[in-house]
Amino acid sequence: KELVELKVIWNKNKYDVKFCLDSTGAELKQKIHSLTGLPPAMQKVMFKGLLPEEKTLREIKVTNGAKIMVVGSTINDVLAVNTPKEASQQEVKAEENKKEPLCRQKQHRKVLDKGKPDDVMPSVKGVQERLPTVPLSGMYNKSGGKVRLTFKLEQDQLWIGTKERTEKLPMGSIKNVVSEPIEGHEDYHMMAFQLGPTEASYYWVYWVPTQYVDAIKDTVLGKWQYF
């Protein structure tokens, strides 16, 4: 059996692991479970995007010294977070109700009122998909211009392309990704990439198909979150 040496990083802990190259992503999750106590169902395992469970490490070209990022909380952590006092839960709810949905705010309305772009990519509701190999296109930016997103995983970059130019951003420079379904068109989201220290640096993209929202967040944020 050919073994490969991996660095598994979870919650600021690093584990050196020797693992069989012909084992699948699902088997690696079992190994991570034995190291961390994190059940496979609660693991998000990242190697150039989300690790496919059905493929072998050889198929996805894992090499010696590869860093495998793991995102997830143990059941005890989740319970500790999810059981605050009822009073504070009510306060949070009241605060949320005060917030107007993003898609009703004036700056977003003027783009959304143009309606859905003719060449928008089809959406699949209630499904999470891996990023497609082609750029995500047919979306608008905040000035109402056409924009496409290309995920260059081998270069660890996100390319934001408009008719005028293409911005090539290292994934690690993006501080946060936020998204919200578009009212009346919940199978599409509006999404922002935070390119600087404050919310003023959000780059907004409208009409992102819902099935790619989680994959985009995992790909952009998952790689650097725990360093």
N, CA and C of each residue as an Amber inpcrd file, in Angstrom:
protein
   681
   0.8450000  -1.1960000   0.0000000   0.0000000   0.0000000   0.0000000
   0.8760000   1.2400000   0.0000000   0.5720000   2.1440000  -0.9020000
   1.3570000   3.3830000  -0.9570000   0.7690000   4.3940000   0.0230000
   1.6350000   4.8690000   0.9410000   1.1610000   5.8150000   1.9510000
   1.5460000   7.2380000   1.5770000   0.7570000   8.1910000   2.0580000
   1.0680000   9.6000000   1.8390000   1.0250000  10.2790000   3.2100000
   1.9490000  11.2340000   3.4230000   1.9950000  11.9390000   4.7090000
   1.1610000  13.2220000   4.6150000   0.2150000  13.3710000   5.5480000
  -0.7010000  14.5140000   5.5240000  -0.5710000  15.3130000   6.8120000
  -0.8800000  16.6090000   6.7110000  -1.0380000  17.4440000   7.9070000
  -2.5220000  17.7630000   8.0300000  -3.1740000  17.1900000   9.0330000
  -4.5950000  17.4540000   9.2540000  -4.7060000  18.5860000  10.2830000
  -5.4060000  19.6480000   9.9080000  -5.4990000  20.8350000  10.7790000
  -6.9610000  21.0320000  11.1600000  -7.2220000  20.9980000  12.4740000
  -8.5860000  21.2010000  12.9710000  -8.5250000  22.0110000  14.2500000
  -9.2600000  23.1240000  14.2610000  -9.4090000  23.8840000  15.4960000
  -8.0700000  24.2630000  16.1150000  -7.1300000  24.6930000  15.2750000
  -5.7780000  25.0870000  15.6980000  -4.9200000  23.9140000  16.1720000
  -5.4410000  22.6830000  16.0650000  -4.6200000  21.4950000  16.3570000
  -4.1060000  20.9320000  15.0410000  -2.8510000  20.4420000  15.0570000
  -2.2740000  19.8470000  13.8490000  -1.9240000  18.3830000  14.1320000
  -2.2940000  17.5220000  13.2040000  -2.0260000  16.0920000  13.3540000
  -1.2340000  15.6250000  12.1300000  -0.1190000  14.9080000  12.3710000
   0.6240000  14.2900000  11.2700000   0.0700000  12.8880000  11.0610000
  -0.3790000  12.6240000   9.8440000  -1.0640000  11.3540000   9.5660000
  -0.4320000  10.7010000   8.3480000  -0.1990000   9.3750000   8.4400000
   0.1750000   8.6080000   7.2410000  -1.0680000   7.8500000   6.8110000
  -1.4260000   7.9870000   5.5430000  -2.6850000   7.4020000   5.1000000
  -2.5280000   6.8130000   3.7150000  -3.3020000   5.7650000   3.4410000
  -3.1850000   5.0580000   2.1570000  -3.7470000   5.9230000   1.0210000
  -2.9470000   6.0530000  -0.0370000  -3.3420000   6.8920000  -1.1900000
  -4.6050000   6.3840000  -1.8760000  -4.8650000   5.0820000  -1.7540000
  -6.0320000   4.5160000  -2.4460000  -7.2540000   4.4230000  -1.5370000
  -7.1790000   5.0830000  -0.3700000  -8.3580000   5.1840000   0.4890000
  -9.2230000   6.3480000   0.0160000 -10.5090000   6.2750000   0.3510000
 -11.4520000   7.3130000  -0.1080000 -11.5260000   8.4530000   0.9070000
 -12.1840000   9.5440000   0.4690000 -12.4310000  10.6720000   1.3630000
 -13.2500000  10.2440000   2.5790000 -14.2130000   9.3010000   2.3610000
 -15.0560000   8.8260000   3.4770000 -14.1860000   8.1020000   4.5150000
 -13.1940000   7.3210000   4.0400000 -12.3020000   6.6020000   4.9780000
 -11.4000000   7.5860000   5.7280000 -10.9920000   8.6560000   5.0360000
 -10.1850000   9.6810000   5.7130000 -11.0100000  10.3420000   6.8240000
 -12.3110000  10.5540000   6.5660000 -13.1760000  11.1450000   7.5980000
 -13.2390000  10.2580000   8.8430000 -13.2550000   8.9180000   8.6290000
 -13.2580000   7.9920000   9.7730000 -11.9660000   8.1490000  10.5780000
 -10.8440000   8.2920000   9.8460000  -9.5450000   8.4800000  10.5160000
  -9.5530000   9.7820000  11.3220000 -10.1000000  10.8540000  10.7180000
 -10.1660000  12.1560000  11.4060000 -11.0380000  12.0290000  12.6620000
 -12.1060000  11.2380000  12.5540000 -12.9760000  10.9920000  13.7190000
 -12.1700000  10.3780000  14.8660000 -11.3110000   9.3870000  14.5310000
 -10.5290000   8.7290000  15.5870000  -9.5070000   9.6900000  16.2100000
  -9.0520000  10.6760000  15.4300000  -8.0660000  11.6470000  15.9580000
  -8.7310000  12.7350000  16.8000000  -9.8750000  13.2220000  16.3260000
 -10.4450000  14.4550000  16.8940000 -11.7190000  14.2370000  17.7090000
 -12.3810000  13.0720000  17.5050000 -13.6840000  12.8560000  18.1370000
 -14.8160000  13.5370000  17.3830000 -14.4930000  14.1100000  16.2190000
 -15.4920000  14.8420000  15.4250000 -16.2000000  13.8450000  14.5000000
 -17.5300000  13.6200000  14.6680000 -18.2140000  12.6190000  13.8310000
 -18.1110000  12.9960000  12.3490000 -17.9770000  11.9970000  11.4640000
 -17.8480000  12.2890000  10.0280000 -18.9520000  13.1890000   9.4940000
 -20.1860000  13.0180000  10.0040000 -21.3090000  13.8240000   9.4910000
 -21.1480000  15.2930000   9.8290000 -20.3130000  15.6120000  10.8360000
 -20.1490000  17.0220000  11.2410000 -18.8330000  17.6020000  10.7310000
 -18.1340000  16.8500000   9.8770000 -16.8520000  17.3370000   9.3530000
 -17.0490000  17.9870000   7.9850000 -16.4070000  19.1460000   7.7910000
 -16.1920000  19.6690000   6.4430000 -14.7000000  19.5510000   6.2000000
 -14.3210000  18.7000000   5.2710000 -12.9000000  18.4270000   5.0310000
 -12.5030000  19.1150000   3.7270000 -11.4560000  19.9350000   3.7940000
 -11.0830000  20.7640000   2.6530000  -9.7170000  20.3610000   2.1030000
  -9.6810000  20.1110000   0.7920000  -8.4210000  20.0170000   0.0640000
  -8.7280000  20.5380000  -1.3310000  -8.2720000  21.7610000  -1.6380000
  -8.6270000  22.4230000  -2.9160000 -10.1520000  22.4270000  -3.0870000
 -10.8580000  22.9230000  -2.0900000 -12.3160000  22.8480000  -2.0880000
 -12.7510000  21.6840000  -1.2060000 -14.0390000  21.3720000  -1.2340000
 -14.5790000  20.3310000  -0.3630000 -14.1170000  18.9610000  -0.8530000
 -13.6040000  18.1350000   0.0720000 -13.0660000  16.8080000  -0.2890000
 -14.2200000  15.8730000  -0.6750000 -14.1840000  15.2810000  -1.8880000
 -15.2610000  14.3540000  -2.2680000 -15.1090000  13.0270000  -1.5100000
 -16.1850000  12.5360000  -0.9180000 -16.1130000  11.3160000  -0.0980000
 -15.8680000  10.0800000  -0.9420000 -16.3880000  10.0990000  -2.1900000
 -16.3580000   8.8540000  -2.9680000 -15.0360000   8.6370000  -3.6980000
 -14.2380000   9.6950000  -3.8420000 -12.9840000   9.5520000  -4.6040000
 -11.8220000   9.1940000  -3.6930000 -10.7870000   8.5680000  -4.2850000
  -9.5920000   8.2490000  -3.4910000  -8.6710000   9.4600000  -3.4380000
  -7.7620000   9.4290000  -2.4730000  -6.8060000  10.5380000  -2.3520000
  -5.9380000  10.6210000  -3.6040000  -5.6530000   9.4770000  -4.2040000
  -4.8440000   9.4720000  -5.4440000  -5.5960000  10.1990000  -6.5590000
  -6.9040000   9.9280000  -6.6590000  -7.7080000  10.5370000  -7.7370000
  -7.7530000  12.0520000  -7.6170000  -7.7560000  12.5700000  -6.3870000
  -7.8260000  14.0320000  -6.2600000  -6.4320000  14.6510000  -6.0910000
  -5.4100000  13.8010000  -6.3600000  -4.0160000  14.2760000  -6.4610000
  -3.4790000  14.8510000  -5.1390000  -3.7540000  14.1130000  -4.0530000
  -3.1510000  14.4710000  -2.7610000  -1.7040000  13.9990000  -2.7800000
  -0.7750000  14.8780000  -2.3790000   0.6490000  14.5200000  -2.3980000
   1.2300000  14.6120000  -0.9840000   2.4470000  14.1100000  -0.8310000
   3.1180000  14.1560000   0.4660000   3.1670000  15.5710000   1.0110000
   2.8730000  15.7290000   2.3050000   2.9490000  17.0480000   2.9430000
   1.7050000  17.8860000   2.7380000   0.6760000  17.3310000   2.0610000
  -0.5480000  18.1050000   1.7900000  -1.2270000  18.4900000   3.0960000
  -1.8090000  19.7150000   3.0970000  -2.5560000  20.1730000   4.2690000
  -4.0350000  19.8840000   4.0510000  -4.6210000  19.1930000   5.0030000
  -6.0530000  18.8880000   4.9610000  -6.7120000  19.7060000   6.0680000
  -7.6000000  20.6480000   5.6770000  -8.2780000  21.4880000   6.6650000
  -9.5930000  20.8250000   7.0630000  -9.8770000  20.8190000   8.3640000
 -11.1420000  20.2640000   8.8450000 -11.8970000  21.3620000   9.5900000
 -13.1520000  21.5770000   9.2000000 -13.9960000  22.5570000   9.8750000
 -15.1610000  21.7920000  10.4860000 -15.4870000  22.0940000  11.7470000
 -16.6250000  21.4130000  12.3750000 -16.5080000  21.4670000  13.8810000
 -17.6450000  21.2850000  14.5570000 -17.6760000  21.3100000  16.0130000
 -18.1670000  19.9660000  16.5210000 -17.6350000  19.5220000  17.6580000
 -18.1310000  18.2870000  18.2590000 -19.5430000  18.5430000  18.7960000
 -20.2730000  17.4670000  19.0450000 -21.6580000  17.6060000  19.5240000
 -21.6870000  18.4070000  20.8250000 -20.7090000  18.1770000  21.7100000
 -20.6720000  18.9200000  22.9880000 -20.5210000  20.4210000  22.7450000
 -19.6520000  20.7830000  21.7750000 -19.4690000  22.2070000  21.4520000
 -20.7800000  22.8160000  20.9640000 -21.4660000  22.0650000  20.0930000
 -22.7150000  22.5760000  19.5100000 -23.7560000  22.7780000  20.6100000
 -23.8680000  21.7980000  21.5090000 -24.8460000  21.9060000  22.5970000
 -24.5250000  23.0950000  23.5010000 -23.2240000  23.3000000  23.7490000
 -22.8150000  24.4110000  24.6210000 -23.2200000  25.7490000  24.0020000
 -23.0960000  25.8410000  22.6800000 -23.4350000  27.1000000  21.9960000
 -24.9500000  27.2680000  21.8930000 -25.6560000  26.1440000  21.6900000
 -27.0840000  26.2350000  21.3600000 -28.0140000  26.2570000  22.5710000
 -27.4690000  26.3800000  23.7840000 -28.3680000  26.3970000  24.9390000
 -28.1780000  27.6600000  25.7750000 -28.2530000  28.8580000  25.1520000
 -28.1980000  30.0710000  25.9770000 -29.5320000  30.2510000  26.7040000
 -29.5790000  31.1650000  27.6540000 -30.8210000  31.4010000  28.4170000
 -31.9120000  31.9210000  27.4810000 -33.1430000  31.5760000  27.8390000
 -34.2700000  31.9700000  26.9810000 -34.3490000  33.4820000  26.7820000
 -34.0520000  34.2290000  27.8270000 -34.1540000  35.6920000  27.7400000
 -33.2520000  36.2210000  26.6380000 -32.0150000  35.7180000  26.6080000
 -31.0820000  36.2400000  25.5930000 -31.5070000  35.7850000  24.1990000
 -32.1460000  34.6110000  24.1100000 -32.6560000  34.1650000  22.7980000
 -33.7320000  35.1240000  22.2980000 -34.5860000  35.5710000  23.2250000
 -35.6530000  36.5010000  22.8240000 -35.0650000  37.8400000  22.3810000
 -34.0100000  38.2630000  23.0810000 -33.3500000  39.5230000  22.6880000
 -32.7930000  39.4160000  21.2710000 -32.1520000  38.2770000  21.0060000
 -31.5700000  38.0670000  19.6680000 -32.6710000  38.1120000  18.6210000
 -33.8070000  37.4430000  18.9080000 -34.9360000  37.4310000  17.9580000
 -35.4480000  38.8450000  17.6880000 -35.5770000  39.6360000  18.7590000
 -36.0720000  41.0100000  18.6190000 -35.1200000  41.8240000  17.7520000
 -33.8240000  41.5930000  17.9720000 -32.7960000  42.3120000  17.2020000
 -32.8960000  41.9310000  15.7260000 -33.0980000  40.6460000  15.4610000
 -33.1860000  40.1650000  14.0740000 -34.3970000  40.7700000  13.3720000
 -35.5140000  40.8790000  14.1100000 -36.7300000  41.4120000  13.4990000
 -36.5640000  42.8730000  13.0980000 -35.7050000  43.5780000  13.8370000
 -35.4710000  44.9940000  13.5310000 -34.7320000  45.1590000  12.2070000
 -33.9140000  44.1400000  11.8840000 -33.0860000  44.2670000  10.6810000
 -33.9410000  44.0760000   9.4430000 -33.8380000  45.0010000   8.5450000
 -34.5600000  44.8840000   7.2780000 -33.8100000  43.8980000   6.3860000
 -34.5310000  43.0040000   5.6760000 -33.8160000  42.1170000   4.7630000
 -32.9570000  42.9320000   3.7800000 -31.7850000  42.4150000   3.4780000
 -30.8500000  43.1380000   2.5920000 -31.5020000  43.4840000   1.2640000
 -32.2930000  42.5170000   0.7380000 -32.7960000  42.7470000  -0.6210000
 -33.8390000  43.8590000  -0.6900000 -34.2930000  44.3620000   0.4900000
 -35.2270000  45.5000000   0.4580000 -34.4990000  46.8280000   0.5830000
 -33.2040000  46.7870000   0.8960000 -32.4660000  48.0410000   1.0680000
 -32.2490000  48.7080000  -0.2870000 -32.2510000  50.0430000  -0.2440000
 -32.2760000  50.8400000  -1.4750000 -31.1340000  50.4860000  -2.4380000
 -29.8970000  50.3810000  -1.8850000 -28.7430000  50.1400000  -2.7750000
 -28.8840000  48.8120000  -3.5390000 -29.5370000  47.8110000  -2.8960000
 -29.7050000  46.5160000  -3.5670000 -30.9400000  46.5060000  -4.4600000
 -31.9730000  47.2450000  -4.0380000 -33.2200000  47.2670000  -4.7980000
 -32.9790000  47.7080000  -6.2320000 -32.0960000  48.7350000  -6.3730000
 -31.9450000  49.2940000  -7.7300000 -31.3410000  48.2660000  -8.6970000
 -30.5670000  47.3140000  -8.1730000 -30.0440000  46.2420000  -9.0500000
 -31.1110000  45.1630000  -9.2300000 -31.7440000  44.7540000  -8.1030000
 -32.6990000  43.6400000  -8.1710000 -33.9340000  44.0090000  -8.9960000
 -34.2920000  45.3010000  -9.0050000 -35.4690000  45.7200000  -9.7690000
 -35.2720000  45.5740000 -11.2800000 -34.0280000  45.3950000 -11.7050000
 -33.7930000  45.1270000 -13.1390000 -34.3330000  43.7540000 -13.5320000
 -34.5860000  42.9200000 -12.4920000 -35.0770000  41.5650000 -12.7630000
 -33.9340000  40.5920000 -12.9870000 -34.3260000  39.3340000 -13.1620000
 -33.3440000  38.2660000 -13.3200000 -32.6350000  38.3970000 -14.6740000
 -31.2910000  38.2880000 -14.7060000 -30.5880000  38.3810000 -15.9960000
 -31.0350000  37.2840000 -16.9630000 -31.0470000  37.5990000 -18.2570000
 -31.4940000  36.6200000 -19.2650000 -30.6240000  35.3700000 -19.2680000
 -29.3220000  35.5610000 -19.0450000 -28.3920000  34.4270000 -19.1740000
 -27.9640000  33.8730000 -17.8110000 -28.8090000  34.0970000 -16.7730000
 -28.4660000  33.6050000 -15.4400000 -28.3880000  32.0680000 -15.4740000
 -27.4920000  31.4940000 -14.6430000 -27.3470000  30.0380000 -14.6100000
 -28.5650000  29.4340000 -13.8980000 -28.9940000  28.2290000 -14.3300000
 -30.1630000  27.6260000 -13.6830000 -29.8700000  27.2960000 -12.2150000
 -30.8980000  27.3860000 -11.3650000 -30.6900000  27.0680000  -9.9510000
 -31.4290000  25.7780000  -9.6170000 -30.9190000  25.0980000  -8.5910000
 -31.5360000  23.8520000  -8.1280000 -31.8080000  24.0300000  -6.6440000
 -33.0900000  24.1590000  -6.2810000 -33.4460000  24.4600000  -4.8890000
 -33.2880000  23.2120000  -4.0190000 -32.8380000  23.4170000  -2.7710000
 -32.7610000  22.3230000  -1.8100000 -31.6270000  21.3440000  -2.0580000
 -30.6680000  21.7420000  -2.8980000 -29.5300000  20.8630000  -3.2140000
 -28.2450000  21.6500000  -3.0020000 -27.2130000  20.9660000  -2.4740000
 -25.8910000  21.6020000  -2.3960000 -24.9850000  20.9100000  -3.3960000
 -24.3400000  21.6880000  -4.2460000 -23.4690000  21.0870000  -5.2620000
 -22.0530000  21.6120000  -5.1040000 -21.0910000  20.8110000  -5.5900000
 -19.7090000  21.2760000  -5.6480000 -19.6030000  22.3760000  -6.7040000
 -18.5610000  23.1750000  -6.6070000 -18.3820000  24.2420000  -7.6040000
 -18.2390000  23.6300000  -8.9860000 -18.8880000  24.2340000  -9.9890000
 -18.7110000  23.7080000 -11.3480000 -17.2980000  24.0340000 -11.8520000
 -16.8630000  23.2980000 -12.8650000 -15.5190000  23.5370000 -13.4050000
 -15.4960000  24.7800000 -14.3020000 -16.6920000  25.2160000 -14.7260000
 -16.7590000  26.4400000 -15.5510000 -17.0090000  27.6360000 -14.6420000
 -16.6750000  28.8770000 -15.1050000 -16.9710000  30.0540000 -14.2720000
 -18.4700000  30.1950000 -14.0160000 -18.8200000  30.7460000 -12.8450000
 -20.2190000  31.0980000 -12.5700000 -20.4870000  32.4300000 -13.2640000
 -21.4650000  32.4620000 -14.1620000 -21.6670000  33.6860000 -14.9550000
 -23.1400000  34.0780000 -14.9440000 -23.4600000  35.1660000 -15.6730000
 -24.8430000  35.6210000 -15.7890000 -25.3460000  36.3080000 -14.5320000
 -24.4310000  36.9220000 -13.7500000 -24.8360000  37.6180000 -12.5240000
 -24.5430000  39.1100000 -12.6750000 -25.1150000  39.9270000 -11.7640000
 -24.8720000  41.3710000 -11.7570000 -23.9890000  41.7440000 -10.5660000
 -23.2200000  42.8580000 -10.7270000 -22.5740000  43.4630000  -9.5510000
 -23.3970000  44.6790000  -9.1220000 -22.9050000  45.4460000  -8.1310000
 -23.7860000  46.4800000  -7.5510000 -24.0510000  47.6430000  -8.5050000
 -23.2410000  47.7680000  -9.5540000 -23.5520000  48.8250000 -10.5210000
 -24.4610000  48.2970000 -11.6410000 -24.8890000  47.0330000 -11.5000000
 -25.8020000  46.4590000 -12.4950000 -25.0840000  45.9220000 -13.7180000
 -23.7290000  45.8860000 -13.6570000 -22.9510000  45.3200000 -14.7640000
 -22.8440000  43.8070000 -14.6240000 -22.5990000  43.1130000 -15.7450000
 -22.4650000  41.6560000 -15.7240000 -21.1630000  41.2760000 -15.0130000
 -21.2110000  40.1920000 -14.2390000 -20.0260000  39.7400000 -13.5080000
 -19.9860000  38.2140000 -13.5370000 -18.7620000  37.6780000 -13.5560000
 -18.6110000  36.2160000 -13.4630000 -17.5510000  35.8970000 -12.4060000
 -17.6900000  34.7540000 -11.7770000 -16.7540000  34.3140000 -10.7340000
 -16.0490000  33.0540000 -11.2100000 -14.7240000  33.0840000 -11.1830000
 -13.9360000  31.9130000 -11.5680000 -13.0880000  31.4960000 -10.3660000
 -13.2040000  30.2300000  -9.9630000 -12.4580000  29.7420000  -8.7910000
 -11.2240000  28.9970000  -9.2800000 -10.0510000  29.6530000  -9.1380000
  -8.7890000  29.0650000  -9.5870000  -8.1680000  28.3420000  -8.3860000
  -8.6300000  27.1070000  -8.1400000  -8.2340000  26.4060000  -6.9130000
  -6.7360000  26.1230000  -6.8860000  -6.1790000  25.7950000  -8.0660000
  -4.7430000  25.4650000  -8.0810000  -3.8820000  26.6830000  -7.7440000
  -4.4300000  27.8990000  -7.9670000  -3.6850000  29.1250000  -7.6150000
  -4.2120000  29.7520000  -6.3220000  -5.2300000  29.1060000  -5.7310000
  -5.8450000  29.6250000  -4.5060000  -6.3360000  31.0610000  -4.7110000
  -6.9830000  31.2950000  -5.8700000  -7.4570000  32.6480000  -6.1970000
  -8.9290000  32.6220000  -6.6180000  -9.6080000  33.7420000  -6.3520000
 -10.9390000  33.9890000  -6.9040000 -10.7860000  35.1070000  -7.9350000
 -11.2330000  34.8370000  -9.1590000 -11.2010000  35.8630000 -10.2080000
 -12.6080000  36.4340000 -10.3590000 -12.7240000  37.7600000 -10.1760000
 -14.0020000  38.4460000 -10.3810000 -13.8940000  39.2010000 -11.7060000
 -14.6440000  38.7490000 -12.6890000 -14.4960000  39.3030000 -14.0400000
 -15.6950000  40.1460000 -14.4570000 -15.4220000  41.3500000 -15.0020000
 -16.4770000  42.1720000 -15.6120000 -16.0540000  42.4230000 -17.0660000
 -16.9090000  43.1600000 -17.7890000 -16.5750000  43.4540000 -19.1910000
 -15.2560000  44.2270000 -19.2690000 -15.0250000  45.0840000 -18.2550000
 -13.8460000  45.9660000 -18.2970000 -12.5570000  45.2490000 -17.8590000
 -12.6440000  44.4420000 -16.7860000 -11.3900000  43.8460000 -16.2830000
 -11.6740000  42.6400000 -15.4020000 -10.6050000  41.9470000 -15.0490000
 -10.6960000  40.7920000 -14.1460000  -9.8100000  41.0470000 -12.9290000
 -10.4170000  41.0420000 -11.7370000  -9.6610000  41.1700000 -10.4830000
  -9.2620000  39.7710000 -10.0370000  -7.9580000  39.5700000  -9.7580000
  -7.4870000  38.2530000  -9.2980000  -7.1650000  38.3530000  -7.8080000
  -8.0250000  37.7710000  -6.9800000  -7.8980000  37.9420000  -5.5240000
  -7.4230000  36.6510000  -4.8720000  -6.3490000  36.7030000  -4.0650000
  -5.9870000  35.5090000  -3.2880000  -7.1350000  35.1880000  -2.3270000
  -7.4950000  33.8920000  -2.2100000  -8.6070000  33.5090000  -1.3110000
  -8.3620000  34.0460000   0.1080000  -7.1030000  33.9850000   0.5480000
  -6.7780000  34.3900000   1.9150000  -6.9870000  35.8630000   2.1860000
  -7.1220000  36.6730000   1.1200000  -7.3050000  38.1240000   1.3320000
  -8.7860000  38.4620000   1.5510000  -9.6770000  37.4890000   1.3040000
 -11.1150000  37.7440000   1.4610000 -11.4890000  37.4550000   2.9160000
 -11.9380000  38.5110000   3.6150000 -12.1330000  38.4000000   5.0660000
 -13.4120000  37.6420000   5.4340000 -14.4430000  37.7430000   4.5860000
 -15.7190000  37.1140000   4.9300000 -16.5670000  36.9800000   3.6600000
 -17.5400000  36.0840000   3.7140000 -18.5160000  35.9460000   2.6200000
 -19.8920000  35.9060000   3.2730000 -20.7950000  36.7950000   2.8500000
 -22.1550000  36.7680000   3.3850000 -23.1410000  36.5720000   2.2330000
 -24.2900000  35.9800000   2.5550000 -25.2920000  35.8040000   1.4880000
 -26.6820000  35.8050000   2.0940000 -27.6600000  36.0930000   1.2340000
 -29.0590000  36.0980000   1.6730000 -29.9240000  35.7680000   0.4610000
 -30.9550000  34.9240000   0.6480000 -31.8370000  34.6310000  -0.4970000
 -32.5410000  35.9140000  -0.9730000 -32.8230000  35.9620000  -2.2650000
 -33.5260000  37.1140000  -2.8360000 -35.0330000  36.8750000  -2.6790000
 -35.7150000  37.8140000  -2.0360000 -37.1500000  37.6500000  -1.7800000
 -37.9170000  37.4410000  -3.0770000 -38.7680000  36.4250000  -3.0600000
 -39.5560000  36.1300000  -4.2580000 -38.8160000  35.2570000  -5.2500000
 -37.5090000  35.1470000  -5.0750000 -36.6800000  34.2730000  -5.9420000
 -35.7000000  33.5390000  -5.0240000 -36.2400000  32.7560000  -4.0520000
 -35.3730000  32.1950000  -3.0090000 -34.3670000  31.1670000  -3.5280000
 -34.5350000  30.7590000  -4.8070000 -33.5500000  29.8210000  -5.3660000
 -32.2930000  30.5530000  -5.8680000 -32.2570000  31.8750000  -5.6650000
 -31.0440000  32.6600000  -5.9620000 -30.6760000  33.5000000  -4.7320000
 -29.3810000  33.7650000  -4.5950000 -28.9100000  34.5770000  -3.4600000
 -28.2070000  35.8300000  -3.9640000 -28.1670000  36.8390000  -3.0930000
 -27.2130000  37.9330000  -3.2720000 -26.0720000  37.6330000  -2.3090000
 -24.8500000  37.8920000  -2.7340000 -23.6780000  37.4650000  -1.9700000
 -22.6360000  38.5690000  -1.9860000 -21.9310000  38.7270000  -0.8620000
 -20.8780000  39.7520000  -0.8040000 -19.5680000  39.1350000  -0.3300000
 -18.4850000  39.5540000  -0.9740000 -17.1270000  39.1790000  -0.5690000
 -16.4980000  40.3880000   0.1160000 -16.0330000  40.2080000   1.3460000
 -15.4360000  41.3350000   2.0840000 -13.9510000  41.4150000   1.7470000
 -13.5790000  42.4780000   1.0130000 -12.2190000  42.5900000   0.4850000
 -11.3030000  43.4400000   1.3680000 -11.8870000  44.1220000   2.3590000
 -11.0780000  44.9650000   3.2500000 -11.5410000  44.7830000   4.6880000
 -11.1010000  45.6720000   5.5990000 -11.3940000  45.4620000   7.0190000
 -12.8410000  45.7280000   7.4400000 -13.6160000  46.4800000   6.6530000
 -14.9800000  46.8320000   7.0970000 -16.0170000  46.4200000   6.0480000
 -17.2940000  46.5610000   6.4470000 -18.3840000  46.2000000   5.5260000
 -18.4290000  47.1030000   4.2960000 -17.7890000  48.2620000   4.4030000
 -17.7590000  49.1760000   3.2470000 -17.0130000  48.5520000   2.0630000
 -16.2120000  47.5210000   2.3540000 -15.4070000  46.9090000   1.2730000
 -16.1160000  45.7070000   0.6530000 -17.4160000  45.5120000   0.9550000
 -18.1430000  44.3700000   0.3760000 -18.2540000  44.5140000  -1.1420000
 -17.9360000  43.4280000  -1.8570000 -18.1790000  43.3850000  -3.3040000
 -19.4290000  42.5230000  -3.4970000 -20.5240000  43.1550000  -3.9500000
 -21.8120000  42.4570000  -4.0500000 -21.9850000  41.7920000  -5.4170000
 -22.5350000  40.5740000  -5.3640000 -22.8770000  39.8250000  -6.5850000
 -24.3180000  39.3390000  -6.4130000 -25.1290000  39.5520000  -7.4520000
 -26.5550000  39.2240000  -7.3700000 -26.8990000  38.0750000  -8.3180000
 -27.8730000  37.2530000  -7.9060000 -28.3700000  36.1170000  -8.6890000
 -27.3620000  34.9640000  -8.7230000 -26.8480000  34.6160000  -7.5150000
 -25.9800000  33.4240000  -7.3890000 -26.9080000  32.2170000  -7.1820000
 -26.8010000  31.1610000  -8.0190000 -27.6820000  29.9870000  -7.8400000
 -27.4690000  29.3610000  -6.4540000 -28.5780000  29.0660000  -5.7840000
 -28.5120000  28.6430000  -4.3780000 -27.6690000  27.3860000  -4.1480000
 -27.6130000  26.4820000  -5.1670000 -26.9110000  25.2120000  -4.9310000
 -25.4010000  25.3900000  -4.7700000 -24.8710000  26.5590000  -5.1800000
 -23.4120000  26.7720000  -5.0850000 -23.0060000  27.6300000  -3.8840000
 -23.9950000  28.1530000  -3.1260000 -23.6790000  29.1330000  -2.0740000
 -22.7360000  28.5420000  -1.0270000 -23.0640000  27.3340000  -0.5260000
 -22.2080000  26.7230000   0.5130000 -20.8260000  26.3890000  -0.0220000
 -20.7700000  25.8850000  -1.2550000 -19.4720000  25.5210000  -1.8400000
 -18.5880000  26.7620000  -1.9960000 -19.1900000  27.9030000  -2.3610000
 -18.4130000  29.1390000  -2.5030000 -17.8450000  29.5390000  -1.1450000
 -18.7020000  29.5110000  -0.0990000 -18.2330000  29.9060000   1.2370000
 -17.1260000  28.9660000   1.7260000 -17.3420000  27.6580000   1.5460000
 -16.3230000  26.6870000   1.9840000 -14.9950000  26.9190000   1.2760000
 -15.0900000  27.1480000  -0.0340000 -13.8700000  27.2750000  -0.8290000
 -13.1070000  28.5450000  -0.4670000 -13.8410000  29.6410000  -0.3050000
 -13.1640000  30.9160000  -0.0360000 -12.6780000  30.9940000   1.4130000
 -13.5010000  30.5620000   2.3660000 -13.1700000  30.7600000   3.7860000
 -12.4870000  29.5490000   4.4070000 -12.7860000  28.3560000   3.9070000
 -12.3360000  27.1430000   4.6010000 -10.8410000  26.9790000   4.6350000
 -10.1390000  27.5290000   3.6360000  -8.7150000  27.2320000   3.5210000
  -7.8630000  27.9500000   4.5400000  -8.2800000  29.1710000   4.9290000
  -7.3700000  29.9390000   5.7710000  -7.9070000  30.1580000   7.1700000
  -9.1550000  29.7080000   7.4000000  -9.8470000  30.0710000   8.6210000
  -9.0640000  29.7260000   9.9030000  -8.4000000  28.5790000   9.9010000
  -7.8360000  28.0960000  11.1460000  -6.3130000  28.2650000  11.2400000
  -5.7170000  28.9990000  10.3280000  -4.2520000  29.1850000  10.4560000
  -3.9500000  30.2010000  11.5380000
